[in-house]
Amino acid sequence: MLWDDMHKNDMVWPTVREVHEYRKDVYDTVVEAIMTHPSLDDNGGSKPLVVNQDHPMWALFMGFEHERIHLETSSVLFAETPIELVQRPRNWPPLHPSVNVNHPGKKTRPLEGVDYPSNTMIPVKGRTIHLGKPLDFPSYGWDNEYGERTVEVPNFQASEHMVTNGEFWHFVADGGYRNKDYWCDDGWAWRTHRNMKWPFFWTAAGPQGSHEYMLRCIFEEIPMRWDWPCNVTYYESKAYCRWKTMKDGSPCSKPFRVLTEAEHHVIRHQEHNLDAARASVLSDKVMTTSGEDFPYEATGAANLNMAYSSHSPVDQFQTSHTGHRDVVGNAWEWTEDHFNPLKNFEVHHVYDDFSTPCFDGKHSMIVGGSFMSTGDEASVFARFHFRPHFLQFSGFRLVASDDNAPATHLFPGAFSGQAAARNEEEACNQPLPTSSNVYESDELLGMYLGLHFPLSGSNEGVQPIIDHGASTPNHGLRFPQRVAELLCSLKPTKSNNRALDIGCAVGGASFELAKSFDHVEAFDFSGNFIAAAKRIQAGEQLSFDIPIEGHISKKVSVIQEPGVDSSIMSKVNFFQGDACSLSDYAENRHNFGTFDGVILSNLLCRLPDPSACLNAMPKLVNTGGVVVMVTPFSWLEEFTPKSRWLGGFHDPVSGEPIWSKDKLKQLMEGLGFEKIHEEQMPLVIREHRRKYQYIISEATGWRML
């Protein structure tokens, strides 16, 4: 999704006929689900249904709304396509009537007050904004809309309407696209890469340097409408703000910038803002108003919901209570906010990567909707986003204030002050965030060293488990070694004699694997664990504390298993890594390669996305190779969002329990593996001399077919 990505289209596309047939199949499937699925049976209307996020048919509405998104994004792509390759569909909404009105202004130099209206900066009194859509609001919402955040918005000034083509013409004519001083580093790199000289949807209509332009709509090219909002990227909007500040000065102590999400909700009409919609569903206009009727509403009239198939003059509709126009519709507005989750954000299990991949500090929020926005996109609760270089039917409004912008930024360095600079040097100078990995403490390190090297302490007189006769659970010791031994006993076909230890911790299983394999790749999410494994591998005599009682502990030395010497340990390559990134390692990590054997020891139910790990297995495992997975299926939301658990919950329709082992079998068989082994494998983890965790994990073996 980078602006300089030249590989995004390296794929084989289906034919138009194949796409058409597929769409017919999907349509038939959806209709059948609506007509026959038992969860939609309202008993002839006597049992009214509520389809909420827990209902299986929430997925239907998800599909409908996703189609609406692509209706809008596809229309942008049509507008980018050479005009001779597109044609207006039958029954497509009309262009706004202003396209047929001739302005008296000069074509080569639009005049303020003649060709486009003056754009006054209007003071706005700040207030508290409460973001978030109620869970019981009776319309579909994307995952990022739910949750809550309170934002204190200081006083600010905002332009009456979005910046028009006429206003932006002066930036272009003044050399705005030639002067690097107006652009952030990444924006300038994008501008030069694309050789941009004016907004994309402007087309030159005269000699070079004459600054005469036509305007591209979705299916038409029309004479320039100087009073329509200017379609630009975030980078262009920020360059204009900087130019405007340098040229005219800001009315406040801070330079001109674009709006923030919270400020947008301050200037939305008070009869149709967030507070009003929470009080009455009817106040969210899209719940009751068709595109045909939107332009004629008494309050909240807007170019929205496909009322027209083009922009409209920025002064066409009445103002909001703060005196601002087109706060809703006509064009999306770029904001200073990174796309971000609200407090208590949860993904929905049907589409768990709708929002989360874009919580990366590289996506800018857009607000208000455009003329093409329908359904949820046109709702007051909508929260959408695009990369700062993406084309969309989006413009911007000038804002100035004496306070810092009340915006949400996810990562330092991704934005420089109030400019969209993804400046690598600046980002690298930012302090790294404190790790939240629970496995980085010295206490956990000592516990895992004891688990992986149970002979440790024998020289100091500390037993791995206090001997209490025949009931002493010594069978729970050497767990990592027993996992490695199980893999070897299942006789994986030897292709390259390489093994992979995913979640290797401090390396006990990795060293055991090295007795039977020529090379072992081993990684763990914990840097503390990997550092300890490397120190052991280097021959350093490691020691750790074993808790005895209260604050009393005993320092003991790490003792390896018999048969593990320096020649064995040298076969292992330890590195810090993420099991959810295995697909990336398989494709991009140097010398990572493929494997005859893979083990995952008590890891699956500690991953934020277990399926991402499992889905990488076909890329990693050689034909005839074996994967051994050992897990107690101890699902906890602090590690794995509930929407990504393999099982451990009840089916929302039937109420039947969903078991993790059944889902694991379904997933692995779908990935081309055959289940060849199952056993119950106990392990003992010492907390202190008289307290232990006794865990019975399920160990399964899977052969790649």
Helices and strands as residue ranges (DSSP letters): H 16-36, G 38-40, G 43-45, H 58-80, G 83-85, G 97-100, E 121-124, E 128-131, G 143-145, E 149-152, E 156-159, H 165-173, G 180-182, H 185-194, E 202-204, E 213-216, E 221-223, H 234-248, H 261-267, H 274-279, G 281-283, G 285-287, G 294-296, E 332-338, G 356-358, E 364-367, G 375-378, E 384-386, E 394-395, E 399-400, H 424-428, G 438-440, H 442-452, G 469-471, G 474-476, H 479-489, E 498-502, H 508-513, E 519-524, H 527-537, E 543-549, E 552-557, H 566-569, E 572-576, G 579-581, H 582-588, E 595-601, G 604-606, H 610-614, H 617-620, E 621-631, G 642-644, E 649-650, E 657-658, H 660-670, E 673-688, E 691-704
